[in-house]
């Protein structure tokens, strides 16, 4: 595989990760909107189904991004055999790991938000 082909695959994988992130944001904000507007009115069963779907869908995007990142790292390793590594290539995974961590924290924050809507503080 040539350097150009490797970098073209990296660009395609990066676009796939951007799509995964967009799907993740859609799921997150849908959950937050439902929680804000009707979270207190949902039954326990409805909340359980909604929360299960939220955790499954958002976690699937995180896992998908992680697997895609593994492929991108492998491609960068192949590219390093053909040409010098650029600063962008050497820090690509670090920034992606940061975003993956932020996504996991946001999943937990979404769960806390729904919990706080369903269990308001009484004063």
TORNU-377281 format. One record per residue: residue number from 0; residue in one letter; y, z negated, x negated of N, C-alpha, C, O in turn. Coordinates in pm, whole numbers. Example, Ala and Ser with C-alpha at 12.3 -4.5 7.8 and 13.67 -1.06 7.14 Angstrom:
TORNU-377281
SITE    n  res    n.py    n.pz    n.px   ca.py   ca.pz   ca.px    c.py    c.pz    c.px    o.py    o.pz    o.px
SITE    0    A    -569    -780   -1319    -450    -780   -1230    -330    -780   -1320    -332    -846   -1424
SITE    1    S    -225    -708   -1285    -106    -714   -1367       3    -787   -1290     114    -804   -1341
end
This chain:
TORNU-377281
SITE    n  res    n.py    n.pz    n.px   ca.py   ca.pz   ca.px    c.py    c.pz    c.px    o.py    o.pz    o.px
SITE    0    X    -117       0     -84       0       0       0     124       0     -90     130     -72    -190
SITE    1    X     221      81     -52     343      90    -132     439     -24     -96     423     -93       5
SITE    2    X     540     -41    -182     640    -144    -158     711    -119     -25     736    -212      52
SITE    3    X     743       7       2     811      41     128     724       3     248     775     -54     344
SITE    4    X     597      35     244     508       4     356     498    -147     377     494    -194     491
SITE    5    X     492    -221     269     485    -367     280     612    -422     345     605    -504     436
SITE    6    X     728    -375     297     853    -424     353     872    -379     498     934    -450     577
SITE    7    X     819    -263     533     824    -218     672     739    -310     760     779    -344     871
SITE    8    X     623    -350     711     540    -446     786     609    -581     798     601    -646     903
SITE    9    X     676    -624     692     750    -751     697     859    -743     805     877    -837     881
SITE   10    X     929    -632     811    1033    -615     912     973    -619    1053    1030    -678    1144
SITE   11    X     858    -555    1069     791    -557    1199     746    -698    1236     761    -740    1351
SITE   12    X     692    -770    1141     648    -908    1166     768    -998    1195     759   -1089    1278
SITE   13    X     879    -975    1127    1000   -1053    1153    1050   -1028    1295    1095   -1120    1363
SITE   14    X    1043    -903    1339    1082    -870    1476     988    -938    1576    1032    -983    1682
SITE   15    X     860    -944    1543     764   -1012    1630     797   -1161    1639     789   -1220    1747
SITE   16    X     835   -1222    1526     871   -1364    1529     999   -1386    1610    1012   -1487    1679
SITE   17    X    1092   -1292    1603    1214   -1304    1683    1179   -1297    1832    1237   -1370    1913
SITE   18    X    1087   -1210    1868    1043   -1201    2008     974   -1330    2051     995   -1378    2162
SITE   19    X     891   -1385    1963     824   -1511    1995     926   -1623    2016     910   -1706    2105
SITE   20    X    1029   -1624    1933    1133   -1725    1946    1209   -1708    2077    1242   -1806    2143
SITE   21    X    1236   -1582    2116    1305   -1556    2243    1221   -1603    2361    1274   -1661    2455
SITE   22    X    1091   -1577    2358    1002   -1624    2465    1003   -1777    2469    1007   -1838    2576
SITE   23    X     999   -1838    2352    1003   -1984    2342    1130   -2038    2407    1124   -2133    2486
SITE   24    X    1245   -1979    2375    1372   -2025    2432    1372   -2009    2584    1424   -2094    2656
SITE   25    X    1316   -1900    2632    1308   -1877    2776    1227   -1987    2844    1268   -2041    2947
SITE   26    X    1111   -2019    2786    1026   -2124    2842    1098   -2259    2837    1097   -2333    2935
SITE   27    X    1159   -2290    2724    1230   -2418    2709    1340   -2433    2813    1347   -2535    2881
SITE   28    X    1426   -2333    2824    1539   -2346    2916    1495   -2339    3062    1559   -2400    3147
SITE   29    X    1389   -2267    3091    1335   -2269    3228    1290   -2409    3264    1317   -2458    3374
SITE   30    X    1222   -2475    3173    1174   -2612    3195    1292   -2707    3213    1290   -2793    3301
SITE   31    X    1394   -2692    3129    1510   -2780    3139    1586   -2758    3271    1632   -2855    3332
SITE   32    X    1599   -2635    3314    1670   -2605    3439    1593   -2662    3558    1652   -2723    3647
SITE   33    X    1461   -2641    3559    1381   -2697    3667    1392   -2849    3666    1407   -2912    3770
SITE   34    X    1384   -2907    3548    1396   -3053    3537    1530   -3102    3588    1536   -3204    3657
SITE   35    X    1636   -3033    3556    1770   -3076    3595    1791   -3066    3746    1841   -3159    3809
SITE   36    X    1752   -2952    3803    1781   -2928    3944    1681   -2991    4041    1722   -3040    4146
SITE   37    X    1553   -2993    4009    1455   -3043    4104    1355   -3142    4043    1260   -3181    4110
SITE   38    X    1376   -3182    3920    1280   -3270    3854    1253   -3399    3928    1139   -3444    3934
SITE   39    X    1355   -3457    3986    1338   -3582    4058    1268   -3565    4192    1218   -3663    4248
SITE   40    X    1265   -3443    4244    1204   -3418    4376    1059   -3373    4366     990   -3365    4468
SITE   41    X    1011   -3343    4246     875   -3293    4230     774   -3406    4245     800   -3521    4208
SITE   42    X     658   -3372    4299     550   -3469    4306     490   -3485    4166     518   -3408    4075
SITE   43    X     406   -3586    4152     341   -3609    4023     253   -3490    3986     250   -3448    3870
SITE   44    X     181   -3436    4083      94   -3321    4056     176   -3200    4013     139   -3131    3918
SITE   45    X     285   -3174    4082     371   -3061    4046     429   -3078    3906     434   -2983    3828
SITE   46    X     472   -3198    3876     527   -3225    3743     421   -3209    3635     447   -3155    3527
SITE   47    X     300   -3254    3665     190   -3241    3569     158   -3095    3541     140   -3056    3425
SITE   48    X     151   -3014    3645     124   -2870    3627     238   -2805    3550     214   -2730    3455
SITE   49    X     360   -2832    3591     476   -2774    3524     482   -2814    3377     505   -2730    3290
SITE   50    X     460   -2941    3349     466   -2990    3211     352   -2932    3128     372   -2897    3012
SITE   51    X     234   -2921    3186     121   -2861    3114     149   -2716    3078     123   -2672    2966
SITE   52    X     202   -2643    3173     237   -2503    3146     346   -2491    3039     341   -2404    2953
SITE   53    X     443   -2580    3047     552   -2581    2948     498   -2608    2808     530   -2536    2713
SITE   54    X     416   -2712    2795     362   -2746    2663     274   -2634    2612     282   -2597    2495
SITE   55    X     190   -2579    2699     102   -2470    2657     182   -2347    2614     158   -2292    2506
SITE   56    X     276   -2303    2697     351   -2180    2667     440   -2196    2544     446   -2105    2460
SITE   57    X     507   -2308    2532     595   -2325    2415     514   -2347    2288     551   -2296    2182
SITE   58    X     406   -2420    2296     321   -2441    2178     255   -2311    2134     239   -2287    2014
SITE   59    X     219   -2226    2230     159   -2097    2195     257   -2013    2113     215   -1940    2023
SITE   60    X     384   -2022    2143     483   -1945    2067     500   -2003    1926     516   -1928    1830
SITE   61    X     496   -2134    1915     505   -2197    1783     385   -2157    1698     400   -2120    1581
SITE   62    X     267   -2165    1756     146   -2127    1682     150   -1979    1646     114   -1941    1535
SITE   63    X     195   -1896    1739     206   -1753    1711     302   -1724    1596     274   -1640    1511
SITE   64    X     415   -1795    1595     509   -1776    1484     448   -1821    1353     468   -1758    1249
SITE   65    X     374   -1931    1356     311   -1982    1233     209   -1883    1179     203   -1860    1058
SITE   66    X     129   -1824    1267      30   -1726    1224      97   -1599    1171      52   -1539    1073
SITE   67    X     204   -1559    1236     278   -1443    1188     339   -1471    1052     340   -1385     965
SITE   68    X     390   -1593    1034     446   -1632     904     340   -1623     795     369   -1578     684
SITE   69    X     218   -1666     824     110   -1655     726      91   -1511     681      71   -1484     563
SITE   70    X      98   -1418     776      83   -1277     741     201   -1229     657     183   -1152     563
SITE   71    X     321   -1272     691     439   -1232     613     429   -1286     470     463   -1215     376
SITE   72    X     383   -1409     453     367   -1467     319     266   -1385     239     287   -1356     121
SITE   73    X     157   -1348     304      57   -1263     238     117   -1128     197      88   -1078      88
SITE   74    X     200   -1071     283     264    -943     249     361    -960     132     367    -874      44
SITE   75    X     436   -1069     130     527   -1093      17     449   -1111    -113     495   -1070    -219
SITE   76    X     333   -1173    -106     250   -1188    -225     202   -1051    -275     199   -1026    -395
SITE   77    X     165    -965    -183     125    -829    -222     243    -752    -281     228    -678    -378
SITE   78    X     361    -771    -222     481    -703    -272     518    -753    -411     568    -677    -493
SITE   79    X     494    -883    -437     527    -940    -568     446    -876    -680     488    -876    -795
SITE   80    X     330    -821    -647     249    -752    -747     309    -616    -783     277    -560    -888
SITE   81    X     395    -563    -696     454    -431    -718     597    -435    -770     638    -347    -846
SITE   82    X     672    -536    -731     814    -542    -768     857    -689    -773     790    -775    -716
SITE   83    X     969    -716    -841    1018    -854    -849    1050    -911    -711    1088    -838    -619
SITE   84    X    1034   -1041    -698    1063   -1110    -573    1214   -1135    -564    1276   -1179    -661
SITE   85    X    1271   -1106    -448    1414   -1129    -427    1434   -1273    -378    1340   -1337    -332
SITE   86    X    1558   -1323    -389    1585   -1459    -339    1552   -1473    -190    1505   -1578    -147
SITE   87    X    1577   -1369    -113    1545   -1372      30    1396   -1390      52    1354   -1470     135
SITE   88    X    1317   -1317     -22    1172   -1325      -8    1118   -1461     -51    1022   -1511       7
SITE   89    X    1179   -1519    -151    1130   -1647    -202    1164   -1764    -110    1098   -1867    -114
SITE   90    X    1268   -1749     -26    1307   -1858      64    1273   -1830     210    1301   -1913     297
SITE   91    X    1215   -1716     238    1184   -1676     376    1100   -1781     448    1133   -1820     560
SITE   92    X     994   -1826     386     905   -1920     454     972   -2057     473     947   -2124     572
SITE   93    X    1056   -2097     378    1124   -2226     391    1209   -2230     516    1204   -2327     592
SITE   94    X    1287   -2126     539    1372   -2122     658    1289   -2113     784    1324   -2173     886
SITE   95    X    1180   -2039     780    1094   -2028     898    1029   -2160     930    1017   -2196    1048
SITE   96    X     984   -2235     829     928   -2368     853    1031   -2460     917     997   -2542    1003
SITE   97    X    1156   -2448     876    1263   -2527     938    1272   -2496    1086    1282   -2587    1168
SITE   98    X    1269   -2367    1122    1278   -2329    1263    1156   -2375    1341    1168   -2418    1455
SITE   99    X    1038   -2368    1279     917   -2417    1347     929   -2566    1375     892   -2612    1483
SITE  100    X     979   -2642    1280     998   -2785    1300    1099   -2810    1411    1078   -2896    1496
SITE  101    X    1208   -2735    1411    1310   -2750    1516    1251   -2718    1654    1285   -2782    1753
SITE  102    X    1162   -2619    1659    1098   -2584    1786    1009   -2697    1835    1008   -2727    1954
SITE  103    X     935   -2760    1746     850   -2872    1784     933   -2990    1833     897   -3056    1931
SITE  104    X    1043   -3016    1766    1132   -3125    1809    1190   -3093    1947    1203   -3182    2030
SITE  105    X    1225   -2967    1970    1281   -2928    2100    1177   -2941    2212    1212   -2973    2326
SITE  106    X    1050   -2915    2181     945   -2937    2282     944   -3084    2322     941   -3116    2441
SITE  107    X     946   -3172    2224     948   -3316    2252    1076   -3355    2328    1071   -3439    2418
SITE  108    X    1188   -3296    2292    1314   -3326    2360    1308   -3281    2506    1359   -3349    2594
SITE  109    X    1245   -3166    2532    1229   -3120    2669    1144   -3215    2751    1174   -3242    2868
SITE  110    X    1037   -3266    2691     952   -3362    2760    1029   -3491    2789    1015   -3549    2897
SITE  111    X    1108   -3536    2693    1189   -3656    2714    1292   -3633    2825    1318   -3722    2906
SITE  112    X    1351   -3515    2826    1450   -3483    2929    1387   -3492    3068    1444   -3553    3158
SITE  113    X    1269   -3432    3085    1203   -3437    3215    1168   -3582    3250    1184   -3624    3365
SITE  114    X    1120   -3657    3152    1087   -3797    3178    1211   -3875    3221    1204   -3955    3315
SITE  115    X    1324   -3852    3155    1445   -3926    3188    1499   -3886    3325    1562   -3968    3393
SITE  116    X    1477   -3763    3367    1519   -3721    3501    1432   -3789    3606    1481   -3831    3711
SITE  117    X    1305   -3801    3578    1211   -3861    3675    1213   -4014    3673    1168   -4077    3769
SITE  118    X    1265   -4073    3567    1274   -4220    3556    1417   -4260    3521    1442   -4306    3410
SITE  119    X    1509   -4243    3614    1649   -4276    3581    1666   -4426    3560    1594   -4508    3617
SITE  120    X    1764   -4459    3477    1795   -4600    3452    1863   -4659    3576    1950   -4596    3636
SITE  121    X    1823   -4776    3611    1889   -4844    3722    1982   -4952    3665    1942   -5031    3580
SITE  122    X    2102   -4953    3712    2201   -5049    3661    2246   -5141    3770    2329   -5228    3746
end
